Amino acid sequence: MIVGVIDEGILATHEDLQGQIWVNPFEPVDGIDNDGNGFVDDNLGWDFYNNDRTTYDDVGDNHGTHVAGTIGAKGNNGIGVAGVSWGVKMIPIKFLQNSGSTANAIKSFDYLTDLKTRHGLNIVASNNSWGGGGFSQTLKDAITRCEQANILTVCAAGNNGRNTDTQPFYPSCYDNVSIISVASITNTGARSSFSNYGAVTVDIGAPGSGIWSTVPGTGNTSAYASYNGTSMASPHMTGVLALLAATEPGLNGLRLKDRLLRRGTPTTTLAGITMTGNRANGFIR
């Protein structure tokens, strides 16, 4: 299973992420755009912020690396942490470096859509642990293009502690049926105080408080840290999607989303403030 991580960059050499990062089989590093997608030597995804092939930079790409570890850090290796889906491959798609633009977010979604439609890659979803700004029809349209390619869009619900039914947070609040908006819960199952919520605009909850995962250490060494945020909840859901897609290969797109939401665990603290009233359940039956 393959998922796109639209975020900051990812330290692919991290001890818990080696082998978990997707390598483009159609693009050897030879200075030529072999797969004809307009990006030269994009063997490890693409950096739209700097418009180059280097999807990790020494400028604090810790957020993207942390998200990646939650989705798919190696398990059973005796070190660090274990991601939700150990067999997943993650495509680093960098468009953030402290900040990011809507234009580059659109390019990021279209990059995934092109990979799937042109090469038939089994790209299940993208993880989007970011948001802010106003409504953008062009960004919504890019998500629709992913939707048409059966790529789901998992989004952080936002960290404003507000009801997004009345105060939308984008991209999680676009009405695309392929979007899965994820709130944050604590280790007791309660909604994290910072997490946005909404009976219509937020689908489900997942752990987002005190989440340990992979980060770059000094000199690009391997380190670990605990972060809080719906940014940490969203990759839990992306990992569960990858697990579901691996165990039930006949499911994709909206059928996969439906299965994911229906199999969640009912949680009293999420009832009435999320669409399902459930928290993520990664148990594979």
Residue pairs with C-beta under 8 A, 6 or more apart in sequence:
1 85
1 87
1 88
1 89
1 122
1 124
1 242
1 245
1 246
2 22
2 88
2 89
2 90
2 91
2 121
2 122
2 123
2 124
3 71
3 72
3 88
3 89
3 90
3 91
3 123
3 124
3 125
3 126
3 127
3 238
3 241
3 242
4 45
4 90
4 91
4 93
4 108
4 111
4 112
4 123
4 125
4 126
4 127
4 151
5 64
5 67
5 68
5 71
5 90
5 91
5 92
5 93
5 126
5 127
5 235
6 93
6 95
6 105
6 108
6 109
6 112
6 126
6 127
6 128
6 130
7 63
7 64
7 67
7 93
7 94
7 95
7 96
7 127
7 128
7 129
7 130
8 60
8 61
8 62
8 63
8 64
8 65
8 94
8 96
8 97
9 47
9 54
9 55
9 56
9 57
9 61
9 64
9 65
9 92
9 94
10 17
10 21
10 55
10 56
10 61
10 64
10 65
10 68
10 90
10 92
10 94
11 17
11 56
11 61
11 65
11 214
11 215
11 216
11 220
11 222
12 18
12 21
12 44
12 55
12 56
12 92
13 220
13 222
14 65
14 69
14 214
14 216
14 222
15 79
15 80
15 222
16 69
16 73
16 74
16 77
16 79
16 80
16 81
16 83
16 214
16 222
17 65
17 68
17 69
17 72
17 73
17 74
17 214
18 74
19 74
20 68
20 72
20 73
20 74
20 83
20 86
20 88
20 89
20 90
21 44
21 68
21 89
21 90
21 91
21 92
22 44
22 45
22 89
22 90
22 91
22 92
23 43
23 44
24 35
24 42
24 43
24 44
24 45
26 34
26 35
26 119
27 33
27 34
27 35
27 39
27 41
27 42
27 43
28 34
28 41
28 43
29 41
29 43
30 41
31 40
31 41
32 40
32 41
33 39
33 40
33 41
35 42
35 118
35 119
37 111
37 114
37 115
37 118
39 46
39 53
39 111
40 53
41 53
42 53
43 53
44 53
44 55
44 92
45 55
45 91
45 92
45 93
45 94
45 111
46 53
46 55
46 93
46 94
46 111
47 53
47 54
47 55
47 57
47 94
47 95
48 93
48 94
48 95
48 104
48 107
48 108
48 111
49 94
49 95
49 96
49 97
49 100
49 104
50 57
50 94
50 97
55 92
55 93
55 94
56 65
56 92
56 94
56 216
56 220
57 94
57 97
58 220
59 97
59 98
60 98
60 216
61 94
61 97
61 216
62 215
62 216
62 225
63 96
63 129
63 227
63 231
64 92
64 94
64 96
65 213
65 214
65 215
65 216
66 211
66 213
66 214
66 215
66 225
66 227
66 232
67 127
67 129
67 213
67 231
67 232
67 234
67 235
68 83
68 90
68 92
68 213
68 214
68 235
69 80
69 81
69 83
69 213
69 214
69 215
69 224
70 83
70 84
70 211
70 213
70 232
70 235
70 236
70 239
71 83
71 84
71 85
71 88
71 90
71 127
71 235
71 238
71 239
71 242
72 83
72 84
72 85
72 86
72 87
72 88
72 89
72 90
72 239
72 242
73 80
73 81
73 82
73 83
73 86
73 213
73 214
74 80
74 82
74 83
74 86
75 82
75 83
75 86
76 82
76 86
80 214
80 222
80 224
81 212
81 213
81 214
81 224
83 213
83 239
84 235
84 236
84 238
84 239
84 240
84 242
84 243
84 282
85 239
85 240
85 242
85 243
85 246
87 242
87 246
88 239
88 242
91 112
91 115
91 123
93 108
93 111
93 112
93 126
95 101
95 104
95 105
95 107
95 108
96 130
100 130
102 133
102 136
102 138
102 139
105 139
105 142
105 171
106 138
106 139
106 142
108 126
109 126
109 139
109 142
109 143
109 145
109 146
109 153
110 142
110 145
112 123
112 126
112 146
112 149
112 151
113 142
113 145
113 146
113 148
113 149
113 151
115 121
115 123
116 123
116 149
116 150
116 151
117 149
122 245
123 149
123 151
124 151
124 152
124 241
124 242
124 245
124 252
124 256
125 151
125 152
125 153
125 154
125 180
125 238
125 241
125 242
126 146
126 151
126 152
126 153
126 154
126 238
127 154
127 234
127 235
127 238
128 153
128 154
128 155
128 156
128 171
128 172
128 234
129 156
129 229
129 230
129 231
129 232
129 234
129 235
130 156
130 231
131 155
131 156
131 158
131 169
131 170
131 171
131 172
132 158
132 169
132 170
133 170
134 170
135 168
135 170
135 174
136 170
139 170
139 171
139 174
140 171
140 174
140 176
143 153
143 171
143 174
143 176
143 178
143 179
144 176
146 152
146 153
146 178
147 153
147 176
147 177
147 178
147 253
150 252
150 253
151 178
151 253
152 178
152 179
152 180
152 241
152 253
152 256
152 257
153 171
153 176
153 178
153 179
153 180
154 179
154 180
154 182
154 234
154 235
154 237
154 238
154 241
155 171
155 172
155 179
155 180
155 181
155 182
155 234
156 172
156 181
156 182
156 229
156 230
156 231
156 233
156 234
157 164
157 169
157 172
157 181
157 182
157 183
157 184
157 195
157 196
157 197
157 198
157 201
157 202
157 230
157 233
158 164
158 169
158 172
158 195
158 196
158 230
159 184
159 194
159 195
159 196
159 229
159 230
159 231
160 167
160 169
160 194
160 196
161 193
161 194
161 195
161 196
162 169
162 196
162 197
163 196
163 197
163 198
163 273
164 172
164 173
164 181
164 196
164 197
164 198
164 201
164 202
165 198
165 199
165 200
165 201
168 201
169 196
169 201
171 179
172 179
172 181
172 182
172 196
172 201
172 202
173 181
173 198
173 201
177 254
177 257
178 253
178 254
178 257
180 203
180 204
180 237
180 241
180 257
180 260
180 261
181 198
181 201
181 202
181 203
181 204
182 202
182 203
182 204
182 205
182 206
182 208
182 230
182 233
182 234
182 236
182 237
182 280
183 191
183 192
183 195
183 196
183 197
183 202
183 204
183 205
183 206
183 208
183 230
183 233
183 270
183 273
183 274
184 191
184 192
184 194
184 195
184 205
184 206
184 207
184 208
184 209
184 228
184 229
184 230
184 232
184 233
185 191
185 192
185 195
185 205
185 206
185 207
185 208
185 209
185 233
185 267
185 269
185 270
185 279
186 192
186 207
186 209
186 210
187 207
187 209
187 210
189 267
189 268
189 269
189 279
190 269
191 197
191 205
191 269
191 270
191 273
192 208
192 209
192 228
192 230
194 228
194 229
194 230
195 205
195 208
195 230
195 233
196 202
196 230
197 273
197 274
198 273
198 274
198 275
199 272
199 273
199 274
199 275
200 275
201 275
202 273
202 274
202 275
203 261
203 274
203 275
203 276
204 237
204 260
204 261
204 264
204 270
204 274
204 275
204 276
204 278
204 279
204 280
205 233
205 267
205 270
205 274
205 278
205 279
205 280
206 233
206 234
206 236
206 237
206 279
206 280
207 232
207 233
207 236
207 280
208 228
208 229
208 230
208 231
208 232
208 233
208 236
209 228
209 232
210 226
210 228
211 226
211 227
211 228
211 232
212 224
212 225
212 226
213 224
213 225
213 227
213 232
214 222
214 223
214 224
215 223
215 224
215 225
216 222
216 223
217 223
236 280
236 282
237 260
237 280
239 282
240 260
240 280
240 281
240 282
241 256
241 260
243 282
243 284
244 251
244 256
244 259
244 260
244 263
244 284
245 251
245 252
245 256
247 284
248 256
248 259
251 259
261 275
261 276
261 278
262 276
263 281
264 276
264 278
264 279
264 280
264 281
265 278
265 279
265 280
265 281
266 277
266 278
267 277
267 278
267 279
270 276
270 277
270 278
270 279
271 277
